[in-house]
Amino acid sequence: MTDVKGKWAFITGAARGIGYLTALFMAQKGCNLILHSRSKAHTVKVAEEVRALGVSVYTVEAELSDLDSVAKMLEEIDSFGVRVDFVLNNAGMQIAYRVDYFKTPASDYTESFKMNTVAPAMIMYHFLPKMIENGFGRILNTTSGIRLKPQQAGYSASKAALDKITIDLGSTVNGTDVLINLTDPGWCRTDLGGPHAPNAPESAIPGIVVGVFVDDKKSGRYLGAQNFAGMTLEEAVTKAEREFDSPY
């Protein structure tokens, strides 16, 4: 199992919901953190909490739908002078639920793709060459199990595109100690999932991060968090490595 103690993880959307829980979990394992949100003011609470657990923390801000803002954030991360071994592209946006889906505006697609597909791709392209050079790294992209929902076409299409990019890019490092995989918290009661979702956010732990801790050189997998609900991290890693194979 991968030892994260003393290493650095970059987590997008870390101020609330699944990203917040992910940050706490990684800090409990001794991982230093770079926490992203739209505004640094939003990560004050989580930064204080993880520092209290004894890890080092930086906070950054960016509007992920603005690629200039993303580029500026990445430059700031580089200026910290730390080696980022783990990238968790958690942030996402569900733009609308269109009951009259034949009137879905084009902007549902363009705005969804900016945040849910293009921004994570740019982040991957930034960090992946460094991971390959170092011979180690983990990238974990948060997707969605949403299917057969034309009411949320922009969102579901943007996540499907992220899946494609992740699997294709993962093929280039499969068999190495740089792993690129997909995760999915399931339908949870977060700001994005809404109050009627069947799963508590806490049910996504530890499954939402199991792709960081697997150590079997396999990429391109879909590691849905609810497959690991109620397990210890060690149990989840064992299950992931035994039952979830690379698609290549």
N, C-alpha and C positions, 0 to 999 in steps of 0.2 A: 504494500500500500504506500502511496506517495506520502512523504513527510513534508508538510507545508511549513513547519516551524522555522521562523526567521526569513522565509521567502516573502515575496510581494505579490499581491493580487490586486487587479484593477476591476472594480465592480461598477457597472453602469446602473442607474436607477436605484441607488443604495439608500435613499432617504426614507423609503416606506415599503410596506408590503413584503414581497418575496425578497427583494434586494436587501432590505433592512435585516430580515432574518438570516439571509446568507452572510451578510457582513458580521453579524454577531457570532454565527457558527464558525466562520473562518478564524475570527479573532480568538475564539475559545480554543482553537487548535494551534494557536501561536503564530498565525500568519499576519504579517504587516499588510496594511490596506491603503489603497488609493480609492477614495469614494467619490463617485460622480452623482450630481443632481443638476437640475436646471439652474439652481442658485446655491452657492455655498451656504447660505443661511438655512437651507433645508436639511443639511447634513450635520448641523451643529450637535444635535442630540445623539445621533448614532456615533459620531466621532468621539464625543465624550465617553460614551459607554464602552467603546472598544479600547480606547486608551486606558480606561480603568482596568481592562483585562491584561494590560501590560504590553500591548503591541504599539508599533509606530503607525502614524496615520497622516496622510495628506488628503485634502479635499480639493476637488476641481469642479468647474461648472461648464456646462455647454448645453445649448439647445440642439438636440441631435438632428432635428429636421433642417438645420442650417449647417451646411458642410464647412463654411468658413469658421463657424464656431467650433466644430469638431476638430478642425485642423489646429486651431489655436489651443484647444485643450490638450491635444497630443503633444504639441510643442512644450507646453507647461510640464506635462508628465516627464518628457525627456530631460527637462531642466533639473528635475529632482535628483538625477544621477543614481537612480536605483534600477536594479534589474527586475523587470516585470516578468515573472514566470507563469502567472495565471491571469487569463482574461475571461471575465464572466460578463457576456453581453446580455444583461438582464432586462434593461429598459425596453419598453414597448408602448405602443399606443393603439387602442381600439377606437377608431374615429367616430363610428356611428352604427346604429342598428336601423336599417332601412326596411320598414314593413312593406312599403311600396318599392320593392327593389328594382323594378324596371326604370325607376327614376333615379337610380344611383348616380350621383354626379362624378365626373372624371376626377375631381379633387379628392374623392375618397381613396382613389388609387395612388395618385401622385403624393399625397401627404403621408399615407400609410407606408409607401415604399421608401420615402426619405428616411423615416425614423426606424422602421422595422427591418429594412433590408440594406439600404445603401450605407447608413451610418455604421452598423455592425461590420459590413464588408470593409469599409475604409479602416476601421479599427483593427480588423484582422490583418489587412495588408500592411499596416504599420508595424505591428508587433511580431508577426510570423517570421520574417527574415531574421530577426534578432534571436528568436527562439531556435531556429534552425542552426544558426551560427553557434549558439551556446550548447546545442545538443539536448535541449530540454525545454518543455513548456506544455501548457494545457490551455486550450481555448474551448469555451463552453458557450454555445449559443442557445438562447431560450426561444423555443418555437411554440407552437400551439397544436393541440390535437383537434382543433375545430374542423368539422367536415359537414358538407351538405347544408351550408348556411349561406345562401345567396344574399341574405339580409346583411351579412358582414363581409361582403365580397372583397373590399379593399384590404381589410385586415387579413383575411384568410389567404388571399393571393400573395400578400407581402411576406407572410410566414412561409408559404410554400416555396417562394423564391429564396428565402433564407436557407431553407432545408437544402435546396439544390446547390447553392453556393457552398454550403458547409460540406456536403458529401463530395462534391467535385474537388474542393480544395483539400479535404481530408485525404483524398487518394494520393496526393503528392507527398504526404509524410507518413502514410500508413506503414507500420513496421519499424518506426523510429520511436524515440522517446519524446517526440512532439505529437500530442494528441489533439484532434479537433473533433468534437462531438456535439450532439444536440441534447437539450434537456427540455422538459415541459412540466411545469408545476401541477398541471391539471386545473380544473375549474375551481378556483379558490375564492373565498370571500375577501377579496381585496378591492381597492378602488377600481381596478380594471374589471375584475370578475363580477363585482356587484354583491349585494347583500343576500341574494337567493342562491348563490353557488353552493353545491353540496359539500365542499371540502373546506376545512379550516386551513388557513395559511400554514400553520405549523405542521400540517400533514405532508408538506412538500420537503421537509427536512427529515432525513439527510439526503433524500433522492435528488434534490435539485443541484447538489454539489458532488454527487458521486463521480461525475466525469472528471473532476479535479483529482480525485484520489485513486482512480484505477491506474494500474501500472502494467498493462499487458500489451502496450504498443499497438492498440487497435483504434482506428478512427472511423468517422462516418456513421456512428451508431445513434439511435434514438433511445435515450435513457429517461423515459417518462418517470417523473418523481413518484407518482402514486404506486408504481410497481414496488417501491421500497418503503412505503408508509409503515411506521411502527417499528422499523428495524434499527439496530445500532449501525453506526457507520461501517464497522467491520463486516457485519452481515450484508449490508448493502453492496459493498465493494465486491465481496465474494460472489454474490448473486449476479452483479453486473458482468463480472469477468467470466463467469460460468455460462450465463444464459443469453447474453447479448453480444452477438458476433458482428464483426465488420461486414459491410455489404459488398466488399470488393472480391 
